[in-house]
């Protein structure tokens, strides 16, 4: 078959490589000159001609070392098997939480675990002495254990509460006062994130209930580059936004990227691997059922904002309480400070990532670019004041991305009832037009969700429910596959800091499965 794929993100590229592996002809149409979608590594100009420039992940930045994410590790195994050595994808540890990651709440800086709810005088005494992590764990742990025991059964049980938000669940089912809910949300999430579907928040916590994490040495975009190299540049059209989709009388589908014959092509089948906002941007396309169109209009994507700040030194690793990876939660305007896990211990320049979601991202995004940077430096200077760091003197340059201003529009994060109303109809094929993307999986925001959706769609197109994922030479259980294809992750770290990180990872292994191991309850996943 000859198959057209709209969208050069991870689901589009994975679909293309799967189909090519099965002997089909593919053409990928990417609207911009950059592949990867919400996988996006930004590199700053090097301060040393002998070294590569510092970088940070403007999009997806971490992968849970979990059976739920086995497709990602299988894919990397495939890329490394079939690509030349210079395109090999290596994993390094991602430090989700370092014991020196302080919180900053109401002008005071302290460890997150010591940050109980007593900072708010409105908190009832029976809650004030507990940490936000402890309180949240009491609520979500039974659901996580159910999902780990039998994911499909657990998901069906969660659907019973799909009509309510997580905030409503905490208020009416658990009985928390509003003040407690807001305090826990402040410390563990982002502003108004608990107004998302109860099911969505539980699924987020499922991924973060993972002991070990990895990222990709040299940047997450190496995963995209490896995929694209195996597909072949002759099968990928960049700067080719689709503006018209036409169903032909012979059941083929015609895609128009512009008005020239070069980019107007007919296909046996088409896969739309784009989020709803990008689908809405296609000026002429078939009209589908009311609920299909409603799903395209209504599926919720939350705003995301990332600001990478390039500094002369990695000063956060040199203070009296150094942070080697992890992140800090604050009530400052940017909300999260992420200490990247790449290049830990390097003596050159470094990058801090300021990160916000939901209402916090909307507020920041409303400022001018100049005001966003000045606000960030001002608030960051407050955070590091006790370390004697002059953030302004350390600052070199910055790069920001407002994902709500991109065609990706952020991450799929369903509102109450949207799994029930939209999920099945949104992913349903329409004739010879198919759909894929992380929003069409049960695993929103993550690379694994995008891959799972693409695999499901390709299986449907080929009428082959047993089609093996890329890198899965046999069909073992997800857990075995995930473990088999994850190589050692410590070889690229400097020896000076390896023992510190190793001790941290070993310490994390002592937590029970039901413990919530993170300082936030929201994943970044594919952003």
ZAMI-461835 format. One record per residue (C-alpha): x, y, z. Coordinates in steps of 0.05 Angstrom, whole numbers. Example, Ala and Ser with C-alpha at 12.3 -4.5 7.8 and 13.67 -1.06 7.14 Angstrom:
// residues 2
<rec c1="246" c2="-90" c3="156"/>
<rec c1="273" c2="-21" c3="143"/>
***
This chain:
// residues 527
<rec c1="0" c2="0" c3="0"/>
<rec c1="18" c2="73" c3="-8"/>
<rec c1="4" c2="109" c3="57"/>
<rec c1="7" c2="183" c3="73"/>
<rec c1="24" c2="205" c3="144"/>
<rec c1="7" c2="275" c3="167"/>
<rec c1="53" c2="297" c3="224"/>
<rec c1="127" c2="286" c3="237"/>
<rec c1="121" c2="277" c3="312"/>
<rec c1="139" c2="213" c3="347"/>
<rec c1="73" c2="177" c3="329"/>
<rec c1="79" c2="196" c3="256"/>
<rec c1="151" c2="174" c3="251"/>
<rec c1="138" c2="109" c3="288"/>
<rec c1="79" c2="94" c3="243"/>
<rec c1="122" c2="107" c3="181"/>
<rec c1="178" c2="61" c3="204"/>
<rec c1="130" c2="5" c3="223"/>
<rec c1="97" c2="9" c3="155"/>
<rec c1="163" c2="11" c3="118"/>
<rec c1="186" c2="-50" c3="157"/>
<rec c1="125" c2="-86" c3="131"/>
<rec c1="142" c2="-67" c3="59"/>
<rec c1="93" c2="-9" c3="48"/>
<rec c1="108" c2="58" c3="16"/>
<rec c1="102" c2="119" c3="62"/>
<rec c1="105" c2="194" c3="56"/>
<rec c1="108" c2="237" c3="119"/>
<rec c1="83" c2="309" c3="114"/>
<rec c1="112" c2="354" c3="169"/>
<rec c1="86" c2="425" c3="172"/>
<rec c1="152" c2="455" c3="199"/>
<rec c1="226" c2="445" c3="185"/>
<rec c1="234" c2="408" c3="252"/>
<rec c1="215" c2="335" c3="265"/>
<rec c1="195" c2="309" c3="333"/>
<rec c1="134" c2="348" c3="354"/>
<rec c1="139" c2="356" c3="430"/>
<rec c1="207" c2="322" c3="431"/>
<rec c1="252" c2="383" c3="425"/>
<rec c1="323" c2="391" c3="449"/>
<rec c1="348" c2="463" c3="448"/>
<rec c1="423" c2="475" c3="445"/>
<rec c1="456" c2="540" c3="467"/>
<rec c1="518" c2="567" c3="433"/>
<rec c1="580" c2="536" c3="463"/>
<rec c1="623" c2="579" c3="510"/>
<rec c1="683" c2="535" c3="495"/>
<rec c1="704" c2="518" c3="423"/>
<rec c1="728" c2="450" c3="446"/>
<rec c1="661" c2="429" c3="475"/>
<rec c1="589" c2="423" c3="452"/>
<rec c1="541" c2="476" c3="477"/>
<rec c1="497" c2="466" c3="538"/>
<rec c1="427" c2="442" c3="522"/>
<rec c1="360" c2="429" c3="555"/>
<rec c1="296" c2="394" c3="536"/>
<rec c1="244" c2="444" c3="513"/>
<rec c1="197" c2="385" c3="506"/>
<rec c1="198" c2="314" c3="532"/>
<rec c1="256" c2="304" c3="581"/>
<rec c1="248" c2="239" c3="619"/>
<rec c1="226" c2="166" c3="612"/>
<rec c1="203" c2="123" c3="670"/>
<rec c1="241" c2="57" c3="672"/>
<rec c1="175" c2="21" c3="676"/>
<rec c1="140" c2="-37" c3="639"/>
<rec c1="87" c2="14" c3="619"/>
<rec c1="140" c2="48" c3="577"/>
<rec c1="169" c2="-15" c3="546"/>
<rec c1="153" c2="8" c3="475"/>
<rec c1="203" c2="65" c3="483"/>
<rec c1="260" c2="19" c3="504"/>
<rec c1="242" c2="-31" c3="449"/>
<rec c1="246" c2="26" c3="398"/>
<rec c1="314" c2="48" c3="423"/>
<rec c1="337" c2="-24" c3="417"/>
<rec c1="313" c2="-25" c3="345"/>
<rec c1="346" c2="42" c3="328"/>
<rec c1="413" c2="20" c3="358"/>
<rec c1="410" c2="-47" c3="321"/>
<rec c1="396" c2="-17" c3="252"/>
<rec c1="431" c2="51" c3="253"/>
<rec c1="506" c2="67" c3="247"/>
<rec c1="545" c2="77" c3="311"/>
<rec c1="543" c2="153" c3="308"/>
<rec c1="468" c2="152" c3="314"/>
<rec c1="466" c2="106" c3="373"/>
<rec c1="418" c2="126" c3="429"/>
<rec c1="448" c2="119" c3="499"/>
<rec c1="411" c2="126" c3="564"/>
<rec c1="436" c2="163" c3="625"/>
<rec c1="400" c2="167" c3="693"/>
<rec c1="347" c2="220" c3="701"/>
<rec c1="346" c2="244" c3="772"/>
<rec c1="273" c2="257" c3="788"/>
<rec c1="286" c2="279" c3="859"/>
<rec c1="350" c2="296" c3="896"/>
<rec c1="351" c2="300" c3="972"/>
<rec c1="375" c2="373" c3="970"/>
<rec c1="317" c2="397" c3="926"/>
<rec c1="286" c2="451" c3="969"/>
<rec c1="216" c2="478" c3="964"/>
<rec c1="203" c2="552" c3="968"/>
<rec c1="135" c2="570" c3="998"/>
<rec c1="112" c2="637" c3="1026"/>
<rec c1="182" c2="665" c3="1027"/>
<rec c1="214" c2="606" c3="1063"/>
<rec c1="260" c2="554" c3="1033"/>
<rec c1="260" c2="484" c3="1063"/>
<rec c1="259" c2="411" c3="1043"/>
<rec c1="194" c2="388" c3="1012"/>
<rec c1="184" c2="332" c3="1062"/>
<rec c1="190" c2="380" c3="1120"/>
<rec c1="141" c2="426" c3="1085"/>
<rec c1="77" c2="403" c3="1120"/>
<rec c1="12" c2="441" c3="1115"/>
<rec c1="21" c2="481" c3="1179"/>
<rec c1="45" c2="540" c3="1137"/>
<rec c1="-28" c2="555" c3="1125"/>
<rec c1="-68" c2="577" c3="1188"/>
<rec c1="-133" c2="554" c3="1155"/>
<rec c1="-113" c2="481" c3="1156"/>
<rec c1="-150" c2="438" c3="1207"/>
<rec c1="-103" c2="408" c3="1260"/>
<rec c1="-114" c2="336" c3="1237"/>
<rec c1="-82" c2="354" c3="1170"/>
<rec c1="-31" c2="406" c3="1190"/>
<rec c1="22" c2="358" c3="1215"/>
<rec c1="25" c2="317" c3="1151"/>
<rec c1="64" c2="330" c3="1088"/>
<rec c1="29" c2="340" c3="1021"/>
<rec c1="64" c2="277" c3="995"/>
<rec c1="37" c2="236" c3="1053"/>
<rec c1="-34" c2="261" c3="1044"/>
<rec c1="-35" c2="250" c3="969"/>
<rec c1="-5" c2="181" c3="977"/>
<rec c1="-61" c2="160" c3="1023"/>
<rec c1="-112" c2="177" c3="969"/>
<rec c1="-79" c2="151" c3="905"/>
<rec c1="-40" c2="89" c3="930"/>
<rec c1="-100" c2="41" c3="931"/>
<rec c1="-116" c2="60" c3="858"/>
<rec c1="-43" c2="51" c3="837"/>
<rec c1="-40" c2="-18" c3="868"/>
<rec c1="-104" c2="-37" c3="831"/>
<rec c1="-75" c2="-13" c3="765"/>
<rec c1="-10" c2="-49" c3="776"/>
<rec c1="-46" c2="-113" c3="793"/>
<rec c1="-91" c2="-111" c3="731"/>
<rec c1="-86" c2="-49" c3="688"/>
<rec c1="-147" c2="-61" c3="645"/>
<rec c1="-192" c2="-78" c3="704"/>
<rec c1="-165" c2="-19" c3="743"/>
<rec c1="-177" c2="29" c3="685"/>
<rec c1="-249" c2="5" c3="680"/>
<rec c1="-258" c2="18" c3="755"/>
<rec c1="-229" c2="88" c3="746"/>
<rec c1="-279" c2="103" c3="691"/>
<rec c1="-334" c2="100" c3="744"/>
<rec c1="-308" c2="167" c3="769"/>
<rec c1="-294" c2="197" c3="701"/>
<rec c1="-351" c2="247" c3="708"/>
<rec c1="-318" c2="284" c3="766"/>
<rec c1="-253" c2="322" c3="774"/>
<rec c1="-198" c2="302" c3="821"/>
<rec c1="-215" c2="363" c3="863"/>
<rec c1="-288" c2="339" c3="869"/>
<rec c1="-264" c2="269" c3="886"/>
<rec c1="-221" c2="296" c3="943"/>
<rec c1="-278" c2="340" c3="967"/>
<rec c1="-338" c2="294" c3="963"/>
<rec c1="-310" c2="224" c3="966"/>
<rec c1="-249" c2="233" c3="1011"/>
<rec c1="-278" c2="292" c3="1049"/>
<rec c1="-219" c2="340" c3="1047"/>
<rec c1="-232" c2="413" c3="1062"/>
<rec c1="-219" c2="461" c3="1004"/>
<rec c1="-159" c2="491" c3="1041"/>
<rec c1="-126" c2="423" c3="1045"/>
<rec c1="-139" c2="409" c3="972"/>
<rec c1="-108" c2="475" c3="951"/>
<rec c1="-46" c2="465" c3="995"/>
<rec c1="-33" c2="395" c3="969"/>
<rec c1="-44" c2="419" c3="897"/>
<rec c1="5" c2="476" c3="909"/>
<rec c1="60" c2="430" c3="934"/>
<rec c1="48" c2="370" c3="889"/>
<rec c1="21" c2="398" c3="824"/>
<rec c1="4" c2="462" c3="787"/>
<rec c1="-51" c2="513" c3="798"/>
<rec c1="-120" c2="485" c3="779"/>
<rec c1="-92" c2="419" c3="756"/>
<rec c1="-139" c2="383" c3="804"/>
<rec c1="-197" c2="407" c3="761"/>
<rec c1="-176" c2="356" c3="709"/>
<rec c1="-210" c2="288" c3="707"/>
<rec c1="-201" c2="244" c3="768"/>
<rec c1="-179" c2="189" c3="720"/>
<rec c1="-127" c2="234" c3="688"/>
<rec c1="-93" c2="252" c3="754"/>
<rec c1="-91" c2="179" c3="777"/>
<rec c1="-59" c2="159" c3="711"/>
<rec c1="-7" c2="214" c3="720"/>
<rec c1="10" c2="188" c3="789"/>
<rec c1="16" c2="118" c3="762"/>
<rec c1="75" c2="138" c3="718"/>
<rec c1="109" c2="177" c3="774"/>
<rec c1="103" c2="118" c3="821"/>
<rec c1="167" c2="92" c3="787"/>
<rec c1="233" c2="81" c3="821"/>
<rec c1="283" c2="93" c3="765"/>
<rec c1="283" c2="142" c3="707"/>
<rec c1="327" c2="154" c3="646"/>
<rec c1="338" c2="207" c3="594"/>
<rec c1="379" c2="206" c3="530"/>
<rec c1="451" c2="226" c3="529"/>
<rec c1="461" c2="286" c3="483"/>
<rec c1="387" c2="303" c3="482"/>
<rec c1="320" c2="270" c3="471"/>
<rec c1="321" c2="293" c3="398"/>
<rec c1="371" c2="238" c3="384"/>
<rec c1="312" c2="190" c3="388"/>
<rec c1="277" c2="230" c3="332"/>
<rec c1="341" c2="234" c3="290"/>
<rec c1="351" c2="159" c3="295"/>
<rec c1="280" c2="145" c3="274"/>
<rec c1="283" c2="194" c3="215"/>
<rec c1="348" c2="164" c3="190"/>
<rec c1="317" c2="95" c3="186"/>
<rec c1="255" c2="121" c3="149"/>
<rec c1="298" c2="159" c3="99"/>
<rec c1="296" c2="233" c3="81"/>
<rec c1="265" c2="217" c3="14"/>
<rec c1="202" c2="194" c3="51"/>
<rec c1="195" c2="257" c3="93"/>
<rec c1="170" c2="324" c3="68"/>
<rec c1="186" c2="383" c3="114"/>
<rec c1="153" c2="451" c3="111"/>
<rec c1="93" c2="416" c3="80"/>
<rec c1="31" c2="433" c3="121"/>
<rec c1="-31" c2="398" c3="95"/>
<rec c1="-87" c2="447" c3="78"/>
<rec c1="-136" c2="400" c3="44"/>
<rec c1="-158" c2="327" c3="50"/>
<rec c1="-202" c2="299" c3="-4"/>
<rec c1="-234" c2="230" c3="-8"/>
<rec c1="-234" c2="206" c3="-80"/>
<rec c1="-287" c2="162" c3="-115"/>
<rec c1="-237" c2="104" c3="-120"/>
<rec c1="-231" c2="104" c3="-43"/>
<rec c1="-163" c2="136" c3="-45"/>
<rec c1="-147" c2="198" c3="-4"/>
<rec c1="-114" c2="259" c3="-34"/>
<rec c1="-70" c2="304" c3="8"/>
<rec c1="-55" c2="376" c3="-13"/>
<rec c1="6" c2="409" c3="19"/>
<rec c1="4" c2="465" c3="-31"/>
<rec c1="-24" c2="475" c3="-101"/>
<rec c1="34" c2="442" c3="-138"/>
<rec c1="33" c2="371" c3="-164"/>
<rec c1="97" c2="357" c3="-126"/>
<rec c1="63" c2="357" c3="-58"/>
<rec c1="-7" c2="337" c3="-79"/>
<rec c1="-10" c2="262" c3="-75"/>
<rec c1="-60" c2="205" c3="-73"/>
<rec c1="-56" c2="149" c3="-21"/>
<rec c1="-91" c2="84" c3="-7"/>
<rec c1="-95" c2="104" c3="66"/>
<rec c1="-77" c2="164" c3="108"/>
<rec c1="-58" c2="170" c3="182"/>
<rec c1="-69" c2="237" c3="216"/>
<rec c1="-16" c2="238" c3="270"/>
<rec c1="-30" c2="308" c3="294"/>
<rec c1="-65" c2="338" c3="355"/>
<rec c1="-135" c2="367" c3="349"/>
<rec c1="-111" c2="439" c3="340"/>
<rec c1="-68" c2="420" c3="280"/>
<rec c1="-127" c2="380" c3="252"/>
<rec c1="-170" c2="442" c3="259"/>
<rec c1="-119" c2="481" c3="219"/>
<rec c1="-132" c2="438" c3="157"/>
<rec c1="-178" c2="485" c3="119"/>
<rec c1="-215" c2="433" c3="78"/>
<rec c1="-227" c2="362" c3="101"/>
<rec c1="-285" c2="313" c3="106"/>
<rec c1="-340" c2="328" c3="157"/>
<rec c1="-348" c2="272" c3="207"/>
<rec c1="-401" c2="255" c3="259"/>
<rec c1="-424" c2="305" c3="311"/>
<rec c1="-387" c2="270" c3="368"/>
<rec c1="-324" c2="262" c3="326"/>
<rec c1="-324" c2="337" c3="311"/>
<rec c1="-340" c2="351" c3="384"/>
<rec c1="-281" c2="310" c3="406"/>
<rec c1="-236" c2="349" c3="359"/>
<rec c1="-264" c2="415" c3="386"/>
<rec c1="-268" c2="396" c3="458"/>
<rec c1="-211" c2="350" c3="478"/>
<rec c1="-173" c2="388" c3="531"/>
<rec c1="-100" c2="406" c3="523"/>
<rec c1="-67" c2="442" c3="580"/>
<rec c1="-20" c2="502" c3="569"/>
<rec c1="54" c2="489" c3="580"/>
<rec c1="111" c2="538" c3="587"/>
<rec c1="185" c2="523" c3="589"/>
<rec c1="243" c2="572" c3="598"/>
<rec c1="315" c2="549" c3="593"/>
<rec c1="364" c2="597" c3="627"/>
<rec c1="437" c2="589" c3="606"/>
<rec c1="486" c2="607" c3="662"/>
<rec c1="562" c2="614" c3="664"/>
<rec c1="568" c2="559" c3="717"/>
<rec c1="526" c2="504" c3="747"/>
<rec c1="522" c2="544" c3="812"/>
<rec c1="465" c2="501" c3="840"/>
<rec c1="515" c2="444" c3="845"/>
<rec c1="565" c2="486" c3="886"/>
<rec c1="522" c2="513" c3="943"/>
<rec c1="520" c2="488" c3="1015"/>
<rec c1="460" c2="445" c3="994"/>
<rec c1="478" c2="426" c3="922"/>
<rec c1="425" c2="397" c3="876"/>
<rec c1="449" c2="344" c3="828"/>
<rec c1="387" c2="336" c3="785"/>
<rec c1="315" c2="336" c3="809"/>
<rec c1="271" c2="396" c3="816"/>
<rec c1="245" c2="447" c3="866"/>
<rec c1="172" c2="466" c3="878"/>
<rec c1="157" c2="539" c3="891"/>
<rec c1="98" c2="585" c3="897"/>
<rec c1="137" c2="635" c3="855"/>
<rec c1="109" c2="653" c3="787"/>
<rec c1="147" c2="600" c3="747"/>
<rec c1="129" c2="546" c3="799"/>
<rec c1="182" c2="492" c3="783"/>
<rec c1="258" c2="496" c3="778"/>
<rec c1="286" c2="434" c3="742"/>
<rec c1="359" c2="418" c3="751"/>
<rec c1="375" c2="379" c3="687"/>
<rec c1="406" c2="310" c3="695"/>
<rec c1="453" c2="316" c3="636"/>
<rec c1="525" c2="340" c3="646"/>
<rec c1="522" c2="335" c3="721"/>
<rec c1="588" c2="358" c3="750"/>
<rec c1="611" c2="392" c3="687"/>
<rec c1="657" c2="452" c3="699"/>
<rec c1="628" c2="492" c3="641"/>
<rec c1="563" c2="530" c3="633"/>
<rec c1="496" c2="500" c3="651"/>
<rec c1="422" c2="508" c3="643"/>
<rec c1="365" c2="514" c3="692"/>
<rec c1="295" c2="499" c3="667"/>
<rec c1="236" c2="538" c3="693"/>
<rec c1="172" c2="501" c3="680"/>
<rec c1="98" c2="514" c3="691"/>
<rec c1="32" c2="483" c3="670"/>
<rec c1="-42" c2="499" c3="669"/>
<rec c1="-63" c2="567" c3="698"/>
<rec c1="9" c2="582" c3="718"/>
<rec c1="31" c2="575" c3="646"/>
<rec c1="-27" c2="618" c3="622"/>
<rec c1="-8" c2="674" c3="670"/>
<rec c1="65" c2="673" c3="650"/>
<rec c1="49" c2="669" c3="576"/>
<rec c1="6" c2="732" c3="581"/>
<rec c1="68" c2="774" c3="596"/>
<rec c1="113" c2="802" c3="543"/>
<rec c1="176" c2="762" c3="526"/>
<rec c1="219" c2="815" c3="561"/>
<rec c1="175" c2="814" c3="623"/>
<rec c1="175" c2="738" c3="625"/>
<rec c1="251" c2="736" c3="627"/>
<rec c1="257" c2="793" c3="678"/>
<rec c1="205" c2="761" c3="723"/>
<rec c1="240" c2="694" c3="719"/>
<rec c1="308" c2="723" c3="738"/>
<rec c1="277" c2="764" c3="794"/>
<rec c1="242" c2="704" c3="825"/>
<rec c1="301" c2="658" c3="815"/>
<rec c1="346" c2="708" c3="850"/>
<rec c1="298" c2="704" c3="909"/>
<rec c1="304" c2="629" c3="911"/>
<rec c1="380" c2="628" c3="910"/>
<rec c1="390" c2="689" c3="956"/>
<rec c1="410" c2="646" c3="1016"/>
<rec c1="466" c2="615" c3="974"/>
<rec c1="496" c2="683" c3="960"/>
<rec c1="487" c2="673" c3="885"/>
<rec c1="478" c2="733" c3="839"/>
<rec c1="434" c2="703" c3="786"/>
<rec c1="439" c2="764" c3="742"/>
<rec c1="515" c2="761" c3="741"/>
<rec c1="513" c2="687" c3="722"/>
<rec c1="462" c2="695" c3="666"/>
<rec c1="483" c2="686" c3="593"/>
<rec c1="421" c2="676" c3="551"/>
<rec c1="354" c2="642" c3="547"/>
<rec c1="306" c2="603" c3="504"/>
<rec c1="231" c2="595" c3="516"/>
<rec c1="173" c2="557" c3="486"/>
<rec c1="100" c2="570" c3="498"/>
<rec c1="70" c2="505" c3="476"/>
<rec c1="-1" c2="532" c3="473"/>
<rec c1="24" c2="578" c3="417"/>
<rec c1="48" c2="518" c3="377"/>
<rec c1="6" c2="470" c3="335"/>
<rec c1="20" c2="418" c3="389"/>
<rec c1="-16" c2="463" c3="440"/>
<rec c1="12" c2="426" c3="500"/>
<rec c1="-7" c2="358" c3="528"/>
<rec c1="-74" c2="322" c3="524"/>
<rec c1="-103" c2="326" c3="594"/>
<rec c1="-176" c2="307" c3="595"/>
<rec c1="-229" c2="344" c3="634"/>
<rec c1="-283" c2="305" c3="672"/>
<rec c1="-323" c2="257" c3="627"/>
<rec c1="-277" c2="267" c3="566"/>
<rec c1="-250" c2="196" c3="569"/>
<rec c1="-321" c2="170" c3="568"/>
<rec c1="-347" c2="219" c3="516"/>
<rec c1="-289" c2="228" c3="468"/>
<rec c1="-237" c2="173" c3="473"/>
<rec c1="-268" c2="118" c3="430"/>
<rec c1="-299" c2="163" c3="378"/>
<rec c1="-236" c2="206" c3="371"/>
<rec c1="-192" c2="147" c3="352"/>
<rec c1="-242" c2="113" c3="307"/>
<rec c1="-222" c2="109" c3="233"/>
<rec c1="-264" c2="146" c3="182"/>
<rec c1="-262" c2="106" c3="118"/>
<rec c1="-190" c2="103" c3="96"/>
<rec c1="-170" c2="160" c3="143"/>
<rec c1="-139" c2="137" c3="209"/>
<rec c1="-117" c2="174" c3="271"/>
<rec c1="-58" c2="168" c3="320"/>
<rec c1="-24" c2="208" c3="375"/>
<rec c1="-14" c2="209" c3="450"/>
<rec c1="-83" c2="240" c3="460"/>
<rec c1="-113" c2="177" c3="430"/>
<rec c1="-79" c2="131" c3="480"/>
<rec c1="-97" c2="117" c3="553"/>
<rec c1="-28" c2="143" c3="569"/>
<rec c1="-31" c2="217" c3="557"/>
<rec c1="30" c2="262" c3="553"/>
<rec c1="82" c2="206" c3="546"/>
<rec c1="123" c2="182" c3="488"/>
<rec c1="98" c2="112" c3="505"/>
<rec c1="27" c2="135" c3="494"/>
<rec c1="43" c2="162" c3="425"/>
<rec c1="78" c2="98" c3="406"/>
<rec c1="21" c2="55" c3="433"/>
<rec c1="-30" c2="94" c3="393"/>
<rec c1="12" c2="89" c3="329"/>
<rec c1="21" c2="14" c3="338"/>
<rec c1="-53" c2="4" c3="349"/>
<rec c1="-70" c2="45" c3="286"/>
<rec c1="-19" c2="8" c3="242"/>
<rec c1="-46" c2="-59" c3="266"/>
<rec c1="-115" c2="-36" c3="247"/>
<rec c1="-93" c2="-13" c3="177"/>
<rec c1="-57" c2="-79" c3="164"/>
<rec c1="-111" c2="-120" c3="198"/>
<rec c1="-56" c2="-153" c3="239"/>
<rec c1="-69" c2="-151" c3="314"/>
<rec c1="-4" c2="-190" c3="326"/>
<rec c1="42" c2="-141" c3="291"/>
<rec c1="104" c2="-136" c3="335"/>
<rec c1="129" c2="-69" c3="360"/>
<rec c1="195" c2="-45" c3="333"/>
<rec c1="252" c2="-77" c3="372"/>
<rec c1="209" c2="-134" c3="399"/>
<rec c1="242" c2="-194" c3="364"/>
<rec c1="195" c2="-240" c3="403"/>
<rec c1="132" c2="-223" c3="440"/>
<rec c1="151" c2="-227" c3="513"/>
<rec c1="112" c2="-194" c3="568"/>
<rec c1="118" c2="-118" c3="572"/>
<rec c1="159" c2="-122" c3="636"/>
<rec c1="211" c2="-170" c3="608"/>
<rec c1="218" c2="-130" c3="544"/>
<rec c1="226" c2="-64" c3="580"/>
<rec c1="280" c2="-92" c3="626"/>
<rec c1="316" c2="-129" c3="570"/>
<rec c1="325" c2="-68" c3="527"/>
<rec c1="347" c2="-17" c3="579"/>
<rec c1="423" c2="-14" c3="578"/>
<rec c1="465" c2="9" c3="637"/>
<rec c1="453" c2="82" c3="649"/>
<rec c1="512" c2="106" c3="690"/>
<rec c1="569" c2="102" c3="640"/>
<rec c1="565" c2="175" c3="616"/>
<rec c1="566" c2="208" c3="684"/>
<rec c1="629" c2="238" c3="713"/>
<rec c1="661" c2="196" c3="767"/>
<rec c1="660" c2="254" c3="816"/>
<rec c1="584" c2="253" c3="822"/>
<rec c1="569" c2="180" c3="804"/>
<rec c1="572" c2="156" c3="876"/>
<rec c1="524" c2="210" c3="899"/>
<rec c1="473" c2="193" c3="845"/>
<rec c1="481" c2="118" c3="854"/>
<rec c1="468" c2="125" c3="929"/>
<rec c1="406" c2="165" c3="913"/>
<rec c1="380" c2="113" c3="864"/>
<rec c1="394" c2="56" c3="913"/>
<rec c1="358" c2="94" c3="968"/>
<rec c1="297" c2="101" c3="924"/>
<rec c1="293" c2="25" c3="917"/>
<rec c1="275" c2="20" c3="991"/>
<rec c1="208" c2="54" c3="981"/>
<rec c1="146" c2="9" c3="979"/>
<rec c1="109" c2="4" c3="913"/>
<rec c1="51" c2="44" c3="940"/>
<rec c1="94" c2="104" c3="959"/>
<rec c1="89" c2="166" c3="917"/>
<rec c1="162" c2="180" c3="900"/>
<rec c1="157" c2="248" c3="868"/>
<rec c1="153" c2="321" c3="886"/>
<rec c1="97" c2="332" c3="837"/>
<rec c1="38" c2="292" c3="812"/>
<rec c1="41" c2="315" c3="740"/>
<rec c1="83" c2="284" c3="685"/>
<rec c1="116" c2="321" c3="628"/>
<rec c1="116" c2="262" c3="585"/>
<rec c1="118" c2="280" c3="512"/>
<rec c1="127" c2="355" c3="524"/>
***
